[in-house]
Each structure stands twice: as structure tokens, then as C-alpha cells.
Amino acid sequence: MTPATGFRGYEKIGENITQGAPDMHEAIDCYREVTKGMYGDLGKVMEGYNQ
């Protein structure tokens, strides 16, 4: 997964790297877009579109 896909999509076993080692799981990652003001002040660090 890349910034071009918004870090969304399917990851095969061993494709995700955590602390320098491949994870032994597969995943489907999907995220909802967070728009400006959606969560008030608490959500400011999450604001913006996936790239």
C-alpha cells in the first residue's frame, strides 16, 4: 500500500512491516475520509484527505 492508494487495500501475509519484521497476518485496510471540522478540536490532527 502506498500514499497513492491512501494506504487502503489488501495486504498479503508478510507484506506489513512492524519494528523491522514482517507481520504474519493479512488485512484489508479501509478508512473513512475525515473532513475539516468533522470532530471539532479533538479531530484537528486527523483532518484532511487521504493522499
Distance bins in CASP14 RR format, pairs under 12 A and 6 or more apart:
PFRMAT RR
TARGET T0000
AUTHOR 0000-0000-0000
RMODE 2
METHOD distances of the structure
MODEL  1
1 7 1 0 1 0 0 0 0 0 0 0 0
1 8 1 0 0 1 0 0 0 0 0 0 0
1 9 1 0 1 0 0 0 0 0 0 0 0
1 10 0 0 0 0 1 0 0 0 0 0 0
1 11 1 0 0 1 0 0 0 0 0 0 0
1 12 0 0 0 0 0 1 0 0 0 0 0
1 15 0 0 0 0 1 0 0 0 0 0 0
1 16 0 0 0 0 1 0 0 0 0 0 0
1 17 0 0 0 0 0 1 0 0 0 0 0
1 27 0 0 0 0 1 0 0 0 0 0 0
1 28 0 0 0 0 0 1 0 0 0 0 0
1 29 1 0 0 1 0 0 0 0 0 0 0
1 30 0 0 0 0 0 1 0 0 0 0 0
1 31 0 0 0 0 0 1 0 0 0 0 0
1 50 0 0 0 0 0 1 0 0 0 0 0
2 8 0 0 0 0 1 0 0 0 0 0 0
2 9 0 0 0 0 0 1 0 0 0 0 0
2 11 0 0 0 0 0 1 0 0 0 0 0
2 15 0 0 0 0 0 1 0 0 0 0 0
2 29 0 0 0 0 0 1 0 0 0 0 0
2 50 0 0 0 0 0 1 0 0 0 0 0
2 51 0 0 0 0 1 0 0 0 0 0 0
3 49 0 0 0 0 0 1 0 0 0 0 0
3 50 0 0 0 0 1 0 0 0 0 0 0
3 51 1 0 1 0 0 0 0 0 0 0 0
4 50 0 0 0 0 1 0 0 0 0 0 0
4 51 1 0 0 1 0 0 0 0 0 0 0
5 11 0 0 0 0 0 1 0 0 0 0 0
5 29 0 0 0 0 1 0 0 0 0 0 0
5 30 0 0 0 0 0 1 0 0 0 0 0
5 31 0 0 0 0 0 1 0 0 0 0 0
5 50 0 0 0 0 1 0 0 0 0 0 0
5 51 0 0 0 0 1 0 0 0 0 0 0
6 29 0 0 0 0 1 0 0 0 0 0 0
6 30 0 0 0 0 1 0 0 0 0 0 0
6 31 1 0 0 1 0 0 0 0 0 0 0
6 32 0 0 0 0 0 1 0 0 0 0 0
6 33 0 0 0 0 1 0 0 0 0 0 0
6 48 0 0 0 0 0 1 0 0 0 0 0
6 49 0 0 0 0 1 0 0 0 0 0 0
6 50 1 1 0 0 0 0 0 0 0 0 0
6 51 1 0 0 1 0 0 0 0 0 0 0
7 16 0 0 0 0 0 1 0 0 0 0 0
7 27 0 0 0 0 0 1 0 0 0 0 0
7 29 1 0 0 1 0 0 0 0 0 0 0
7 30 0 0 0 0 1 0 0 0 0 0 0
7 31 1 0 0 1 0 0 0 0 0 0 0
7 50 1 0 0 1 0 0 0 0 0 0 0
7 51 0 0 0 0 1 0 0 0 0 0 0
8 27 0 0 0 0 0 1 0 0 0 0 0
8 28 0 0 0 0 1 0 0 0 0 0 0
8 29 1 0 1 0 0 0 0 0 0 0 0
8 30 1 0 1 0 0 0 0 0 0 0 0
8 31 1 0 0 1 0 0 0 0 0 0 0
8 32 0 0 0 0 0 1 0 0 0 0 0
8 33 0 0 0 0 0 1 0 0 0 0 0
8 50 1 0 0 1 0 0 0 0 0 0 0
8 51 0 0 0 0 0 1 0 0 0 0 0
9 15 0 0 0 0 0 1 0 0 0 0 0
9 16 0 0 0 0 0 1 0 0 0 0 0
9 26 0 0 0 0 0 1 0 0 0 0 0
9 27 0 0 0 0 1 0 0 0 0 0 0
9 28 1 0 1 0 0 0 0 0 0 0 0
9 29 1 0 1 0 0 0 0 0 0 0 0
9 30 1 0 0 1 0 0 0 0 0 0 0
9 31 0 0 0 0 1 0 0 0 0 0 0
9 50 0 0 0 0 0 1 0 0 0 0 0
10 16 0 0 0 0 0 1 0 0 0 0 0
10 25 0 0 0 0 0 1 0 0 0 0 0
10 26 1 0 0 1 0 0 0 0 0 0 0
10 27 1 0 0 1 0 0 0 0 0 0 0
10 28 1 0 1 0 0 0 0 0 0 0 0
10 29 1 0 0 1 0 0 0 0 0 0 0
10 30 0 0 0 0 0 1 0 0 0 0 0
11 17 0 0 0 0 0 1 0 0 0 0 0
11 18 0 0 0 0 0 1 0 0 0 0 0
11 22 0 0 0 0 0 1 0 0 0 0 0
11 23 0 0 0 0 1 0 0 0 0 0 0
11 24 0 0 0 0 0 1 0 0 0 0 0
11 25 0 0 0 0 1 0 0 0 0 0 0
11 26 1 0 0 1 0 0 0 0 0 0 0
11 27 1 0 1 0 0 0 0 0 0 0 0
11 28 1 0 0 1 0 0 0 0 0 0 0
11 29 1 0 0 1 0 0 0 0 0 0 0
11 30 0 0 0 0 0 1 0 0 0 0 0
12 22 0 0 0 0 1 0 0 0 0 0 0
12 23 0 0 0 0 0 1 0 0 0 0 0
12 24 0 0 0 0 0 1 0 0 0 0 0
12 25 0 0 0 0 1 0 0 0 0 0 0
12 26 1 0 1 0 0 0 0 0 0 0 0
12 27 0 0 0 0 1 0 0 0 0 0 0
12 28 0 0 0 0 0 1 0 0 0 0 0
13 22 0 0 0 0 1 0 0 0 0 0 0
13 23 0 0 0 0 1 0 0 0 0 0 0
13 24 1 0 0 1 0 0 0 0 0 0 0
13 25 1 0 0 1 0 0 0 0 0 0 0
13 26 1 0 1 0 0 0 0 0 0 0 0
13 27 0 0 0 0 1 0 0 0 0 0 0
14 20 0 0 0 0 0 1 0 0 0 0 0
14 21 0 0 0 0 1 0 0 0 0 0 0
14 22 1 1 0 0 0 0 0 0 0 0 0
14 23 1 0 1 0 0 0 0 0 0 0 0
14 24 1 0 0 1 0 0 0 0 0 0 0
14 25 1 0 0 1 0 0 0 0 0 0 0
14 26 0 0 0 0 1 0 0 0 0 0 0
14 27 0 0 0 0 0 1 0 0 0 0 0
15 22 1 0 0 1 0 0 0 0 0 0 0
15 23 0 0 0 0 1 0 0 0 0 0 0
15 24 0 0 0 0 0 1 0 0 0 0 0
15 25 0 0 0 0 1 0 0 0 0 0 0
15 26 1 0 0 1 0 0 0 0 0 0 0
15 27 0 0 0 0 1 0 0 0 0 0 0
15 29 0 0 0 0 0 1 0 0 0 0 0
16 22 1 0 0 1 0 0 0 0 0 0 0
16 23 1 0 1 0 0 0 0 0 0 0 0
16 24 0 0 0 0 1 0 0 0 0 0 0
16 25 1 0 0 1 0 0 0 0 0 0 0
16 26 0 0 0 0 1 0 0 0 0 0 0
16 27 1 0 0 1 0 0 0 0 0 0 0
16 28 0 0 0 0 0 1 0 0 0 0 0
16 29 0 0 0 0 1 0 0 0 0 0 0
17 23 1 0 0 1 0 0 0 0 0 0 0
17 24 0 0 0 0 0 1 0 0 0 0 0
18 24 0 0 0 0 0 1 0 0 0 0 0
18 25 0 0 0 0 1 0 0 0 0 0 0
18 27 0 0 0 0 0 1 0 0 0 0 0
29 50 0 0 0 0 0 1 0 0 0 0 0
30 50 0 0 0 0 0 1 0 0 0 0 0
31 46 0 0 0 0 0 1 0 0 0 0 0
31 48 0 0 0 0 0 1 0 0 0 0 0
31 49 0 0 0 0 0 1 0 0 0 0 0
31 50 1 0 0 1 0 0 0 0 0 0 0
31 51 0 0 0 0 0 1 0 0 0 0 0
32 38 0 0 0 0 1 0 0 0 0 0 0
32 39 0 0 0 0 0 1 0 0 0 0 0
32 46 0 0 0 0 0 1 0 0 0 0 0
32 48 0 0 0 0 0 1 0 0 0 0 0
32 49 0 0 0 0 0 1 0 0 0 0 0
32 50 0 0 0 0 1 0 0 0 0 0 0
33 46 0 0 0 0 0 1 0 0 0 0 0
33 47 0 0 0 0 0 1 0 0 0 0 0
33 48 1 0 0 1 0 0 0 0 0 0 0
33 49 1 0 0 1 0 0 0 0 0 0 0
33 50 1 0 0 1 0 0 0 0 0 0 0
33 51 0 0 0 0 0 1 0 0 0 0 0
34 40 0 0 0 0 0 1 0 0 0 0 0
34 42 0 0 0 0 0 1 0 0 0 0 0
34 43 1 0 0 1 0 0 0 0 0 0 0
34 44 0 0 0 0 1 0 0 0 0 0 0
34 45 0 0 0 0 1 0 0 0 0 0 0
34 46 1 0 1 0 0 0 0 0 0 0 0
34 47 1 0 1 0 0 0 0 0 0 0 0
34 48 1 0 0 1 0 0 0 0 0 0 0
34 49 0 0 0 0 1 0 0 0 0 0 0
34 50 0 0 0 0 1 0 0 0 0 0 0
35 43 0 0 0 0 0 1 0 0 0 0 0
35 44 0 0 0 0 0 1 0 0 0 0 0
35 46 0 0 0 0 0 1 0 0 0 0 0
35 47 1 0 0 1 0 0 0 0 0 0 0
35 48 1 0 0 1 0 0 0 0 0 0 0
35 49 0 0 0 0 1 0 0 0 0 0 0
35 50 0 0 0 0 0 1 0 0 0 0 0
36 43 0 0 0 0 1 0 0 0 0 0 0
36 44 0 0 0 0 1 0 0 0 0 0 0
36 46 0 0 0 0 0 1 0 0 0 0 0
36 47 1 0 1 0 0 0 0 0 0 0 0
36 48 1 0 0 1 0 0 0 0 0 0 0
36 49 0 0 0 0 1 0 0 0 0 0 0
37 43 1 0 0 1 0 0 0 0 0 0 0
37 44 1 0 0 1 0 0 0 0 0 0 0
37 45 0 0 0 0 0 1 0 0 0 0 0
37 46 0 0 0 0 1 0 0 0 0 0 0
37 47 1 0 0 1 0 0 0 0 0 0 0
37 48 0 0 0 0 1 0 0 0 0 0 0
38 44 0 0 0 0 0 1 0 0 0 0 0
38 46 0 0 0 0 1 0 0 0 0 0 0
38 47 1 0 0 1 0 0 0 0 0 0 0
38 48 0 0 0 0 1 0 0 0 0 0 0
38 49 0 0 0 0 0 1 0 0 0 0 0
39 45 0 0 0 0 1 0 0 0 0 0 0
39 46 1 0 0 1 0 0 0 0 0 0 0
39 47 0 0 0 0 1 0 0 0 0 0 0
39 48 0 0 0 0 0 1 0 0 0 0 0
40 46 0 0 0 0 0 1 0 0 0 0 0
40 47 0 0 0 0 1 0 0 0 0 0 0
41 47 0 0 0 0 0 1 0 0 0 0 0
END
